[in-house]
Amino acid sequence: MAQRLALRRLLSLTPRGPPAPPGRTFGTSGGRRSTFNVQDGSDFQDRVVNSPKPVVVDFHAQWCGPCKILGPRLEKMVAKQEGKVLMAKVDIDDHTDLAIEYEVSAVPTVLAMKNGDVVDKFVGIKDEDQLEAFLKKLIGA
């Protein structure tokens, strides 16, 4: 089971389709992508709770239609912030414990975390203007 889960995670990280044209990739920060998939509770602790930068946490599911709309929109908005904020993606089916711990009762649920604390939250789809305002509030701009 662990091998199957590891393979599934590896495949989810493998790019599909043609490579993105130059200038259309996500920004990086210190050699890391600004958007990443949470691998387990320890990874969440290291990369989200202990992050020196603010983190947007996208709790989603593969079967969730609204998540498929919000996810790319949110990734695009985070990438525009040029490394000032990170985005962690948490699949609730793979990480039920994290969903319970952070009281996620519907998807998509997006948390804004700063210094390990949840400082803001929304549930459902938002348009780009609302996402920009959410991010600016988190960053403090």
VMD Tcl script that builds the backbone (N, CA, C; Angstrom):
set m [mol new atoms 423]
animate dup $m
set s [atomselect $m all]
$s set {name element resname resid chain x y z} {
  {N N MET 1 A 0.825 -1.191 0.000}
  {CA C MET 1 A 0.000 0.000 0.000}
  {C C MET 1 A 0.871 1.257 0.000}
  {N N ALA 2 A 1.923 1.272 0.835}
  {CA C ALA 2 A 2.803 2.435 0.889}
  {C C ALA 2 A 3.488 2.662 -0.458}
  {N N GLN 3 A 3.869 1.562 -1.124}
  {CA C GLN 3 A 4.514 1.697 -2.428}
  {C C GLN 3 A 3.538 2.265 -3.451}
  {N N ARG 4 A 2.295 1.810 -3.393}
  {CA C ARG 4 A 1.288 2.296 -4.332}
  {C C ARG 4 A 1.025 3.781 -4.106}
  {N N LEU 5 A 0.946 4.201 -2.832}
  {CA C LEU 5 A 0.732 5.601 -2.508}
  {C C LEU 5 A 1.916 6.452 -2.965}
  {N N ALA 6 A 3.139 5.944 -2.739}
  {CA C ALA 6 A 4.334 6.672 -3.178}
  {C C ALA 6 A 4.355 6.808 -4.699}
  {N N LEU 7 A 3.978 5.754 -5.400}
  {CA C LEU 7 A 3.936 5.804 -6.860}
  {C C LEU 7 A 2.886 6.801 -7.328}
  {N N ARG 8 A 1.721 6.794 -6.672}
  {CA C ARG 8 A 0.657 7.723 -7.051}
  {C C ARG 8 A 1.114 9.166 -6.861}
  {N N ARG 9 A 1.808 9.438 -5.760}
  {CA C ARG 9 A 2.314 10.793 -5.516}
  {C C ARG 9 A 3.355 11.178 -6.552}
  {N N LEU 10 A 4.235 10.236 -6.887}
  {CA C LEU 10 A 5.259 10.494 -7.888}
  {C C LEU 10 A 4.620 10.823 -9.230}
  {N N LEU 11 A 3.615 10.052 -9.601}
  {CA C LEU 11 A 2.939 10.290 -10.878}
  {C C LEU 11 A 2.211 11.619 -10.886}
  {N N SER 12 A 1.678 12.032 -9.728}
  {CA C SER 12 A 0.976 13.313 -9.681}
  {C C SER 12 A 1.939 14.484 -9.847}
  {N N LEU 13 A 3.229 14.257 -9.562}
  {CA C LEU 13 A 4.231 15.314 -9.705}
  {C C LEU 13 A 4.849 15.349 -11.096}
  {N N THR 14 A 4.637 14.273 -11.870}
  {CA C THR 14 A 5.227 14.176 -13.195}
  {C C THR 14 A 4.460 15.063 -14.162}
  {N N PRO 15 A 5.127 15.988 -14.848}
  {CA C PRO 15 A 4.434 16.857 -15.792}
  {C C PRO 15 A 3.837 16.043 -16.941}
  {N N ARG 16 A 2.668 16.428 -17.338}
  {CA C ARG 16 A 2.010 15.769 -18.461}
  {C C ARG 16 A 1.837 16.775 -19.587}
  {N N GLY 17 A 1.879 16.303 -20.800}
  {CA C GLY 17 A 1.695 17.184 -21.944}
  {C C GLY 17 A 2.977 17.916 -22.288}
  {N N PRO 18 A 2.892 18.848 -23.241}
  {CA C PRO 18 A 4.082 19.577 -23.676}
  {C C PRO 18 A 4.573 20.512 -22.569}
  {N N PRO 19 A 5.867 20.815 -22.561}
  {CA C PRO 19 A 6.389 21.729 -21.547}
  {C C PRO 19 A 5.800 23.122 -21.720}
  {N N ALA 20 A 5.710 23.846 -20.625}
  {CA C ALA 20 A 5.173 25.205 -20.677}
  {C C ALA 20 A 6.137 26.099 -21.457}
  {N N PRO 21 A 5.586 27.030 -22.241}
  {CA C PRO 21 A 6.458 27.941 -22.971}
  {C C PRO 21 A 7.239 28.819 -21.996}
  {N N PRO 22 A 8.401 29.343 -22.425}
  {CA C PRO 22 A 9.193 30.212 -21.547}
  {C C PRO 22 A 8.344 31.360 -21.022}
  {N N GLY 23 A 8.564 31.693 -19.746}
  {CA C GLY 23 A 7.811 32.792 -19.148}
  {C C GLY 23 A 6.460 32.377 -18.614}
  {N N ARG 24 A 6.084 31.118 -18.783}
  {CA C ARG 24 A 4.775 30.655 -18.343}
  {C C ARG 24 A 4.893 29.619 -17.226}
  {N N THR 25 A 6.006 29.589 -16.546}
  {CA C THR 25 A 6.195 28.624 -15.470}
  {C C THR 25 A 5.987 29.315 -14.133}
  {N N PHE 26 A 5.812 28.520 -13.079}
  {CA C PHE 26 A 5.628 29.068 -11.747}
  {C C PHE 26 A 6.945 29.603 -11.236}
  {N N GLY 27 A 6.877 30.646 -10.456}
  {CA C GLY 27 A 8.071 31.223 -9.878}
  {C C GLY 27 A 8.691 30.281 -8.863}
  {N N THR 28 A 9.961 30.493 -8.602}
  {CA C THR 28 A 10.644 29.677 -7.614}
  {C C THR 28 A 11.139 30.561 -6.492}
  {N N SER 29 A 11.422 29.941 -5.385}
  {CA C SER 29 A 11.926 30.669 -4.234}
  {C C SER 29 A 13.005 29.823 -3.600}
  {N N GLY 30 A 14.228 30.272 -3.683}
  {CA C GLY 30 A 15.322 29.523 -3.095}
  {C C GLY 30 A 15.452 28.120 -3.661}
  {N N GLY 31 A 15.146 27.954 -4.948}
  {CA C GLY 31 A 15.251 26.648 -5.572}
  {C C GLY 31 A 14.014 25.793 -5.393}
  {N N ARG 32 A 13.004 26.293 -4.689}
  {CA C ARG 32 A 11.768 25.547 -4.488}
  {C C ARG 32 A 10.640 26.210 -5.258}
  {N N ARG 33 A 9.712 25.404 -5.694}
  {CA C ARG 33 A 8.530 25.962 -6.345}
  {C C ARG 33 A 7.681 26.684 -5.316}
  {N N SER 34 A 6.939 27.674 -5.745}
  {CA C SER 34 A 6.066 28.382 -4.816}
  {C C SER 34 A 4.821 27.557 -4.498}
  {N N THR 35 A 4.510 26.554 -5.328}
  {CA C THR 35 A 3.377 25.663 -5.094}
  {C C THR 35 A 3.894 24.244 -4.953}
  {N N PHE 36 A 3.405 23.540 -3.928}
  {CA C PHE 36 A 3.845 22.166 -3.710}
  {C C PHE 36 A 2.721 21.314 -3.141}
  {N N ASN 37 A 2.815 20.017 -3.359}
  {CA C ASN 37 A 1.872 19.055 -2.801}
  {C C ASN 37 A 2.403 18.572 -1.460}
  {N N VAL 38 A 1.571 18.593 -0.446}
  {CA C VAL 38 A 1.952 18.090 0.865}
  {C C VAL 38 A 2.016 16.570 0.808}
  {N N GLN 39 A 3.126 15.999 1.290}
  {CA C GLN 39 A 3.338 14.554 1.213}
  {C C GLN 39 A 2.807 13.807 2.438}
  {N N ASP 40 A 2.930 14.408 3.624}
  {CA C ASP 40 A 2.464 13.769 4.857}
  {C C ASP 40 A 2.445 14.825 5.970}
  {N N GLY 41 A 2.084 14.395 7.180}
  {CA C GLY 41 A 1.984 15.322 8.303}
  {C C GLY 41 A 3.298 16.003 8.628}
  {N N SER 42 A 4.391 15.261 8.535}
  {CA C SER 42 A 5.710 15.814 8.812}
  {C C SER 42 A 6.084 16.872 7.779}
  {N N ASP 43 A 5.778 16.595 6.513}
  {CA C ASP 43 A 6.022 17.545 5.430}
  {C C ASP 43 A 5.202 18.818 5.660}
  {N N PHE 44 A 3.944 18.653 6.081}
  {CA C PHE 44 A 3.077 19.797 6.370}
  {C C PHE 44 A 3.688 20.643 7.481}
  {N N GLN 45 A 4.157 19.976 8.534}
  {CA C GLN 45 A 4.771 20.681 9.665}
  {C C GLN 45 A 5.998 21.471 9.195}
  {N N ASP 46 A 6.866 20.824 8.420}
  {CA C ASP 46 A 8.107 21.451 7.965}
  {C C ASP 46 A 7.871 22.600 7.000}
  {N N ARG 47 A 7.012 22.370 6.003}
  {CA C ARG 47 A 6.890 23.329 4.899}
  {C C ARG 47 A 5.771 24.349 5.057}
  {N N VAL 48 A 4.817 24.067 5.958}
  {CA C VAL 48 A 3.696 24.994 6.142}
  {C C VAL 48 A 3.774 25.651 7.522}
  {N N VAL 49 A 3.654 24.839 8.570}
  {CA C VAL 49 A 3.621 25.381 9.925}
  {C C VAL 49 A 4.914 26.120 10.269}
  {N N ASN 50 A 6.050 25.557 9.870}
  {CA C ASN 50 A 7.340 26.170 10.195}
  {C C ASN 50 A 7.862 27.112 9.110}
  {N N SER 51 A 7.066 27.421 8.126}
  {CA C SER 51 A 7.515 28.277 7.029}
  {C C SER 51 A 7.743 29.717 7.497}
  {N N PRO 52 A 8.868 30.310 7.090}
  {CA C PRO 52 A 9.093 31.716 7.419}
  {C C PRO 52 A 8.218 32.642 6.564}
  {N N LYS 53 A 7.699 32.111 5.469}
  {CA C LYS 53 A 6.828 32.891 4.581}
  {C C LYS 53 A 5.368 32.522 4.838}
  {N N PRO 54 A 4.450 33.431 4.515}
  {CA C PRO 54 A 3.028 33.083 4.594}
  {C C PRO 54 A 2.719 31.943 3.613}
  {N N VAL 55 A 1.754 31.101 3.978}
  {CA C VAL 55 A 1.395 29.951 3.135}
  {C C VAL 55 A -0.112 29.906 2.954}
  {N N VAL 56 A -0.528 29.721 1.707}
  {CA C VAL 56 A -1.922 29.467 1.376}
  {C C VAL 56 A -2.053 27.951 1.280}
  {N N VAL 57 A -3.004 27.373 2.028}
  {CA C VAL 57 A -3.198 25.929 2.031}
  {C C VAL 57 A -4.515 25.611 1.327}
  {N N ASP 58 A -4.415 24.904 0.206}
  {CA C ASP 58 A -5.582 24.528 -0.600}
  {C C ASP 58 A -5.963 23.086 -0.283}
  {N N PHE 59 A -7.028 22.915 0.518}
  {CA C PHE 59 A -7.570 21.582 0.786}
  {C C PHE 59 A -8.527 21.263 -0.351}
  {N N HIS 60 A -8.244 20.194 -1.088}
  {CA C HIS 60 A -9.012 19.849 -2.277}
  {C C HIS 60 A -9.177 18.334 -2.377}
  {N N ALA 61 A -9.899 17.901 -3.413}
  {CA C ALA 61 A -10.053 16.475 -3.710}
  {C C ALA 61 A -10.110 16.293 -5.222}
  {N N GLN 62 A -9.632 15.154 -5.700}
  {CA C GLN 62 A -9.621 14.867 -7.140}
  {C C GLN 62 A -11.025 14.867 -7.739}
  {N N TRP 63 A -12.011 14.425 -6.972}
  {CA C TRP 63 A -13.387 14.290 -7.454}
  {C C TRP 63 A -14.187 15.598 -7.376}
  {N N CYS 64 A -13.579 16.662 -6.863}
  {CA C CYS 64 A -14.276 17.932 -6.605}
  {C C CYS 64 A -14.189 18.864 -7.814}
  {N N GLY 65 A -15.325 19.090 -8.455}
  {CA C GLY 65 A -15.379 19.982 -9.620}
  {C C GLY 65 A -14.931 21.398 -9.319}
  {N N PRO 66 A -15.488 22.046 -8.280}
  {CA C PRO 66 A -15.055 23.411 -7.954}
  {C C PRO 66 A -13.557 23.504 -7.642}
  {N N CYS 67 A -12.982 22.430 -7.073}
  {CA C CYS 67 A -11.541 22.419 -6.770}
  {C C CYS 67 A -10.724 22.522 -8.051}
  {N N LYS 68 A -11.221 21.885 -9.119}
  {CA C LYS 68 A -10.503 21.896 -10.396}
  {C C LYS 68 A -10.528 23.274 -11.037}
  {N N ILE 69 A -11.493 24.091 -10.644}
  {CA C ILE 69 A -11.570 25.461 -11.142}
  {C C ILE 69 A -10.708 26.377 -10.280}
  {N N LEU 70 A -10.857 26.246 -8.954}
  {CA C LEU 70 A -10.148 27.132 -8.038}
  {C C LEU 70 A -8.636 26.877 -8.027}
  {N N GLY 71 A -8.217 25.617 -8.032}
  {CA C GLY 71 A -6.797 25.269 -7.900}
  {C C GLY 71 A -5.892 26.013 -8.869}
  {N N PRO 72 A -6.117 25.873 -10.179}
  {CA C PRO 72 A -5.263 26.576 -11.141}
  {C C PRO 72 A -5.346 28.105 -11.016}
  {N N ARG 73 A -6.519 28.601 -10.711}
  {CA C ARG 73 A -6.699 30.050 -10.540}
  {C C ARG 73 A -5.863 30.546 -9.353}
  {N N LEU 74 A -5.905 29.796 -8.265}
  {CA C LEU 74 A -5.149 30.168 -7.069}
  {C C LEU 74 A -3.647 30.037 -7.310}
  {N N GLU 75 A -3.225 28.967 -7.990}
  {CA C GLU 75 A -1.804 28.786 -8.320}
  {C C GLU 75 A -1.286 29.966 -9.142}
  {N N LYS 76 A -2.078 30.409 -10.095}
  {CA C LYS 76 A -1.698 31.536 -10.947}
  {C C LYS 76 A -1.517 32.810 -10.112}
  {N N MET 77 A -2.436 33.037 -9.182}
  {CA C MET 77 A -2.366 34.238 -8.352}
  {C C MET 77 A -1.178 34.181 -7.390}
  {N N VAL 78 A -0.883 33.000 -6.857}
  {CA C VAL 78 A 0.273 32.841 -5.967}
  {C C VAL 78 A 1.567 33.073 -6.744}
  {N N ALA 79 A 1.636 32.541 -7.969}
  {CA C ALA 79 A 2.830 32.716 -8.802}
  {C C ALA 79 A 3.090 34.198 -9.085}
  {N N LYS 80 A 2.031 34.981 -9.212}
  {CA C LYS 80 A 2.171 36.422 -9.464}
  {C C LYS 80 A 2.793 37.154 -8.276}
  {N N GLN 81 A 2.763 36.542 -7.106}
  {CA C GLN 81 A 3.296 37.196 -5.904}
  {C C GLN 81 A 4.819 37.087 -5.825}
  {N N GLU 82 A 5.432 36.407 -6.784}
  {CA C GLU 82 A 6.888 36.330 -6.931}
  {C C GLU 82 A 7.609 35.874 -5.662}
  {N N GLY 83 A 7.119 34.798 -5.062}
  {CA C GLY 83 A 7.813 34.210 -3.923}
  {C C GLY 83 A 7.486 34.813 -2.572}
  {N N LYS 84 A 6.592 35.790 -2.504}
  {CA C LYS 84 A 6.234 36.390 -1.216}
  {C C LYS 84 A 5.331 35.472 -0.400}
  {N N VAL 85 A 4.693 34.539 -1.073}
  {CA C VAL 85 A 3.772 33.602 -0.429}
  {C C VAL 85 A 3.930 32.239 -1.097}
  {N N LEU 86 A 3.740 31.174 -0.329}
  {CA C LEU 86 A 3.798 29.816 -0.861}
  {C C LEU 86 A 2.399 29.222 -0.885}
  {N N MET 87 A 2.223 28.164 -1.673}
  {CA C MET 87 A 0.937 27.481 -1.735}
  {C C MET 87 A 1.149 25.991 -1.522}
  {N N ALA 88 A 0.460 25.458 -0.518}
  {CA C ALA 88 A 0.498 24.025 -0.228}
  {C C ALA 88 A -0.822 23.415 -0.649}
  {N N LYS 89 A -0.746 22.327 -1.396}
  {CA C LYS 89 A -1.955 21.637 -1.836}
  {C C LYS 89 A -2.104 20.356 -1.008}
  {N N VAL 90 A -3.270 20.195 -0.381}
  {CA C VAL 90 A -3.532 19.040 0.476}
  {C C VAL 90 A -4.756 18.304 -0.052}
  {N N ASP 91 A -4.545 17.071 -0.532}
  {CA C ASP 91 A -5.649 16.236 -0.993}
  {C C ASP 91 A -6.293 15.612 0.240}
  {N N ILE 92 A -7.559 15.931 0.497}
  {CA C ILE 92 A -8.214 15.464 1.724}
  {C C ILE 92 A -8.388 13.951 1.761}
  {N N ASP 93 A -8.416 13.303 0.608}
  {CA C ASP 93 A -8.536 11.844 0.589}
  {C C ASP 93 A -7.238 11.174 1.021}
  {N N ASP 94 A -6.110 11.808 0.735}
  {CA C ASP 94 A -4.804 11.277 1.140}
  {C C ASP 94 A -4.414 11.717 2.549}
  {N N HIS 95 A -4.943 12.858 2.983}
  {CA C HIS 95 A -4.534 13.437 4.263}
  {C C HIS 95 A -5.750 13.821 5.107}
  {N N THR 96 A -6.568 12.825 5.380}
  {CA C THR 96 A -7.786 13.035 6.168}
  {C C THR 96 A -7.462 13.618 7.541}
  {N N ASP 97 A -6.354 13.183 8.135}
  {CA C ASP 97 A -5.958 13.672 9.456}
  {C C ASP 97 A -5.754 15.188 9.460}
  {N N LEU 98 A -5.136 15.726 8.422}
  {CA C LEU 98 A -4.929 17.180 8.332}
  {C C LEU 98 A -6.252 17.907 8.121}
  {N N ALA 99 A -7.126 17.315 7.304}
  {CA C ALA 99 A -8.441 17.924 7.070}
  {C C ALA 99 A -9.236 17.999 8.377}
  {N N ILE 100 A -9.169 16.945 9.171}
  {CA C ILE 100 A -9.875 16.940 10.458}
  {C C ILE 100 A -9.248 17.949 11.415}
  {N N GLU 101 A -7.926 17.944 11.490}
  {CA C GLU 101 A -7.215 18.853 12.394}
  {C C GLU 101 A -7.547 20.317 12.102}
  {N N TYR 102 A -7.689 20.658 10.816}
  {CA C TYR 102 A -7.965 22.046 10.432}
  {C C TYR 102 A -9.450 22.289 10.144}
  {N N GLU 103 A -10.293 21.363 10.605}
  {CA C GLU 103 A -11.753 21.502 10.560}
  {C C GLU 103 A -12.278 21.795 9.158}
  {N N VAL 104 A -11.759 21.051 8.190}
  {CA C VAL 104 A -12.227 21.190 6.815}
  {C C VAL 104 A -13.477 20.324 6.657}
  {N N SER 105 A -14.617 20.972 6.405}
  {CA C SER 105 A -15.870 20.228 6.286}
  {C C SER 105 A -16.405 20.228 4.861}
  {N N ALA 106 A -15.792 21.015 3.985}
  {CA C ALA 106 A -16.185 21.073 2.575}
  {C C ALA 106 A -14.953 21.453 1.760}
  {N N VAL 107 A -14.951 21.043 0.497}
  {CA C VAL 107 A -13.854 21.424 -0.392}
  {C C VAL 107 A -14.422 22.187 -1.584}
  {N N PRO 108 A -13.658 23.119 -2.121}
  {CA C PRO 108 A -12.343 23.559 -1.664}
  {C C PRO 108 A -12.425 24.451 -0.426}
  {N N THR 109 A -11.488 24.244 0.488}
  {CA C THR 109 A -11.285 25.126 1.642}
  {C C THR 109 A -9.855 25.641 1.542}
  {N N VAL 110 A -9.702 26.942 1.671}
  {CA C VAL 110 A -8.386 27.562 1.571}
  {C C VAL 110 A -8.088 28.298 2.874}
  {N N LEU 111 A -6.940 27.951 3.462}
  {CA C LEU 111 A -6.487 28.608 4.682}
  {C C LEU 111 A -5.318 29.531 4.371}
  {N N ALA 112 A -5.254 30.639 5.078}
  {CA C ALA 112 A -4.097 31.532 5.025}
  {C C ALA 112 A -3.363 31.340 6.333}
  {N N MET 113 A -2.090 30.911 6.254}
  {CA C MET 113 A -1.314 30.655 7.463}
  {C C MET 113 A -0.075 31.538 7.514}
  {N N LYS 114 A 0.170 32.065 8.697}
  {CA C LYS 114 A 1.324 32.917 8.927}
  {C C LYS 114 A 1.907 32.528 10.286}
  {N N ASN 115 A 3.206 32.245 10.309}
  {CA C ASN 115 A 3.872 31.846 11.550}
  {C C ASN 115 A 3.191 30.655 12.219}
  {N N GLY 116 A 2.667 29.734 11.405}
  {CA C GLY 116 A 2.054 28.520 11.925}
  {C C GLY 116 A 0.610 28.658 12.360}
  {N N ASP 117 A 0.053 29.865 12.269}
  {CA C ASP 117 A -1.330 30.098 12.694}
  {C C ASP 117 A -2.237 30.378 11.501}
  {N N VAL 118 A -3.484 29.911 11.593}
  {CA C VAL 118 A -4.477 30.224 10.569}
  {C C VAL 118 A -4.960 31.648 10.832}
  {N N VAL 119 A -4.768 32.537 9.847}
  {CA C VAL 119 A -5.147 33.938 10.012}
  {C C VAL 119 A -6.351 34.323 9.155}
  {N N ASP 120 A -6.714 33.466 8.192}
  {CA C ASP 120 A -7.865 33.734 7.334}
  {C C ASP 120 A -8.268 32.424 6.671}
  {N N LYS 121 A -9.476 32.391 6.123}
  {CA C LYS 121 A -9.996 31.150 5.545}
  {C C LYS 121 A -11.176 31.472 4.634}
  {N N PHE 122 A -11.342 30.681 3.573}
  {CA C PHE 122 A -12.580 30.734 2.798}
  {C C PHE 122 A -12.906 29.350 2.257}
  {N N VAL 123 A -14.176 29.159 1.941}
  {CA C VAL 123 A -14.663 27.901 1.387}
  {C C VAL 123 A -15.363 28.219 0.070}
  {N N GLY 124 A -15.061 27.442 -0.975}
  {CA C GLY 124 A -15.711 27.638 -2.266}
  {C C GLY 124 A -14.834 28.384 -3.255}
  {N N ILE 125 A -15.449 28.739 -4.370}
  {CA C ILE 125 A -14.724 29.401 -5.456}
  {C C ILE 125 A -14.731 30.910 -5.270}
  {N N LYS 126 A -13.618 31.519 -5.606}
  {CA C LYS 126 A -13.490 32.984 -5.604}
  {C C LYS 126 A -12.965 33.420 -6.967}
  {N N ASP 127 A -13.321 34.643 -7.370}
  {CA C ASP 127 A -12.780 35.144 -8.638}
  {C C ASP 127 A -11.386 35.724 -8.388}
  {N N GLU 128 A -10.711 36.102 -9.449}
  {CA C GLU 128 A -9.318 36.556 -9.328}
  {C C GLU 128 A -9.177 37.802 -8.457}
  {N N ASP 129 A -10.122 38.719 -8.532}
  {CA C ASP 129 A -10.044 39.920 -7.701}
  {C C ASP 129 A -10.137 39.571 -6.213}
  {N N GLN 130 A -11.036 38.638 -5.882}
  {CA C GLN 130 A -11.181 38.219 -4.489}
  {C C GLN 130 A -9.933 37.480 -4.007}
  {N N LEU 131 A -9.353 36.653 -4.880}
  {CA C LEU 131 A -8.126 35.933 -4.519}
  {C C LEU 131 A -6.972 36.908 -4.314}
  {N N GLU 132 A -6.890 37.916 -5.166}
  {CA C GLU 132 A -5.823 38.906 -5.033}
  {C C GLU 132 A -5.942 39.645 -3.704}
  {N N ALA 133 A -7.162 40.010 -3.331}
  {CA C ALA 133 A -7.380 40.701 -2.061}
  {C C ALA 133 A -7.026 39.782 -0.883}
  {N N PHE 134 A -7.381 38.508 -0.986}
  {CA C PHE 134 A -7.065 37.514 0.044}
  {C C PHE 134 A -5.552 37.400 0.227}
  {N N LEU 135 A -4.824 37.320 -0.894}
  {CA C LEU 135 A -3.358 37.193 -0.847}
  {C C LEU 135 A -2.697 38.463 -0.316}
  {N N LYS 136 A -3.158 39.625 -0.765}
  {CA C LYS 136 A -2.573 40.892 -0.317}
  {C C LYS 136 A -2.758 41.066 1.193}
  {N N LYS 137 A -3.931 40.662 1.690}
  {CA C LYS 137 A -4.190 40.735 3.127}
  {C C LYS 137 A -3.214 39.823 3.889}
  {N N LEU 138 A -2.958 38.628 3.342}
  {CA C LEU 138 A -2.044 37.677 3.978}
  {C C LEU 138 A -0.610 38.208 3.970}
  {N N ILE 139 A -0.191 38.744 2.843}
  {CA C ILE 139 A 1.177 39.238 2.699}
  {C C ILE 139 A 1.374 40.520 3.491}
  {N N GLY 140 A 0.294 41.269 3.640}
  {CA C GLY 140 A 0.389 42.544 4.349}
  {C C GLY 140 A 0.698 43.687 3.430}
  {N N ALA 141 A 0.400 43.500 2.129}
  {CA C ALA 141 A 0.692 44.549 1.142}
  {C C ALA 141 A -0.464 45.522 1.047}
}
mol reanalyze $m
mol bondsrecalc $m
mol representation Tube
mol addrep $m
